[in-house]
Amino acid sequence: MGKQTVEALIEGGKATAAPPLGPALGPLGVNIGQIIADINCRFL
C-alpha cells in the first residue's frame, strides 16, 4: 500500500475521532487514536 493523504480542516488541539477524521481514517486501517493524539500534541 502506498502513501495516502487525508485532508481535513481541524482546529489545533481539538481533533476527535468524530467526523470528519474518524470516517476518513477508518477505511485506511490505521490507529485512529494514535493519529488523533499526535495531531492534538503537535498543534496546541
Sine and cosine of phi, psi and omega as CSV:
sin_phi,cos_phi,sin_psi,cos_psi,sin_omega,cos_omega
0.00,0.00,0.76,-0.64,0.01,-1.00
-0.99,0.15,0.00,-1.00,0.01,-1.00
-0.95,0.32,0.71,-0.71,0.02,-1.00
-0.84,-0.54,0.50,-0.87,-0.01,-1.00
-0.87,-0.50,0.70,-0.71,0.10,-1.00
-0.88,-0.48,0.84,-0.55,0.00,-1.00
-0.97,-0.26,0.77,-0.63,0.05,-1.00
-0.44,-0.90,0.54,-0.84,0.04,-1.00
-0.99,-0.14,0.93,-0.37,-0.07,-1.00
-0.78,-0.62,0.68,-0.73,0.06,-1.00
-0.95,0.32,0.72,-0.69,-0.06,-1.00
-0.82,0.57,0.74,-0.67,0.03,-1.00
0.99,0.17,-0.01,1.00,-0.07,-1.00
-0.84,-0.54,0.39,0.92,0.02,-1.00
-0.95,0.31,0.64,-0.77,0.07,-1.00
-0.70,-0.72,0.16,-0.99,0.02,-1.00
-0.99,0.17,0.00,1.00,0.05,-1.00
-0.96,0.27,0.16,-0.99,0.05,-1.00
-0.83,0.56,0.63,-0.78,0.23,0.97
-1.00,-0.08,-0.21,0.98,-0.11,-0.99
-0.96,0.28,-0.75,0.66,-0.06,-1.00
-0.80,0.60,-0.81,0.58,0.00,-1.00
-0.90,0.43,-0.47,0.88,0.01,-1.00
-0.97,0.24,-0.58,0.81,-0.06,-1.00
-1.00,0.03,-0.47,0.88,-0.06,-1.00
-0.78,0.62,-0.79,0.62,-0.03,-1.00
-0.91,0.41,-0.24,0.97,-0.02,-1.00
-0.99,0.14,-0.23,0.97,0.03,-1.00
0.96,0.28,0.45,0.89,0.01,-1.00
-0.99,-0.12,0.21,-0.98,0.05,-1.00
-0.98,0.18,0.99,-0.11,-0.09,-1.00
-0.88,0.47,-0.67,0.74,0.00,-1.00
-0.86,0.51,-0.66,0.75,0.00,-1.00
-0.93,0.36,-0.64,0.77,0.01,-1.00
-0.91,0.42,-0.68,0.73,0.04,-1.00
-0.88,0.48,-0.70,0.71,0.01,-1.00
-0.88,0.47,-0.66,0.75,0.02,-1.00
-0.89,0.45,-0.69,0.72,0.01,-1.00
-0.88,0.48,-0.73,0.68,-0.05,-1.00
-0.92,0.40,-0.56,0.83,0.02,-1.00
-0.95,0.31,-0.61,0.80,-0.07,-1.00
-0.97,0.23,-0.51,0.86,-0.18,-0.98
-0.87,-0.49,0.68,0.73,0.06,-1.00
-0.98,0.19,0.00,0.00,0.00,0.00
